[in-house]
Amino acid sequence: MIDRRKAIRLLLVLYFLGSVAIAVPLLVYTRHAGNISGTTSGKVLAAALIAMGVGALGAARDPWRQRLVIQVLIVFTALATCAIVYRLVAEHHRHDPAWILLPVAIATPALLACFYPRPAPAAASRDGRQDT
């Protein structure tokens, strides 16, 4: 059984990998990255994704002490999800590859919030255990 600490650490590592996987096509112009790749906005977004991913990877080492980073990841991902939904729905982009990202973009802030690190109970901290 995976405990809460291991779950958040796994989610943070996956956040890093996902951020890099999305950022690379934006930095290296590819046809399938949509009309934002190759633009200044695309490069800025890619830089933000890489920065968030690196933050997530660093937070995976000690989620309790880095919970502010996790809060920033939740807010950033939730706002980015809203922007993706708006673009896809309001601008009628039915065949945009961003639809593929939508389930993950919606699930990520929810999962990070569900597995948000909690302080260890007093008894557990005396035994040397952390966040169970």
C-alpha positions, 0 to 999 in steps of 0.5 A, a space after each residue: 500500500 502506498 502512503 500519503 508521503 509516497 503518493 505526493 512524491 510520485 505525483 511531484 515527479 510525474 508533474 516534473 516529467 509531464 512539464 518537460 514533456 509539454 515544454 519540449 515541443 513548445 521550445 523546439 518547433 513542431 507541427 503538432 504543438 499547435 500555433 503557439 510553438 515557435 512564438 515568444 508566448 510559447 517559449 515563455 510558457 515552456 520556460 514556466 512549465 520547466 520552472 514549475 517542473 523543477 520546483 515539483 522535483 525539488 519539492 518531492 525531496 521533502 513535500 512537507 517543508 516545500 508545501 508552498 511550492 505545492 500550493 503554487 503548482 496547484 494554483 498554476 495548474 488550475 489556472 492553466 487548465 481554465 485557460 486551456 478550457 476557455 481556448 478550446 471551448 470559446 474559440 472552437 478548437 475541436 481538433 486542437 491537440 490540447 484536448 489530450 492534455 485536458 483530463 490530466 490538467 483537470 486531475 493534477 490540481 485535484 490530486 495534488 490537493 488530495 495528497 497534500 502533505 500533512 504534519 506527522 502526528 506527535 507520536 509518529 514524529 517521536 518515532 522518526 516517521 514523517 507524514 503517514 
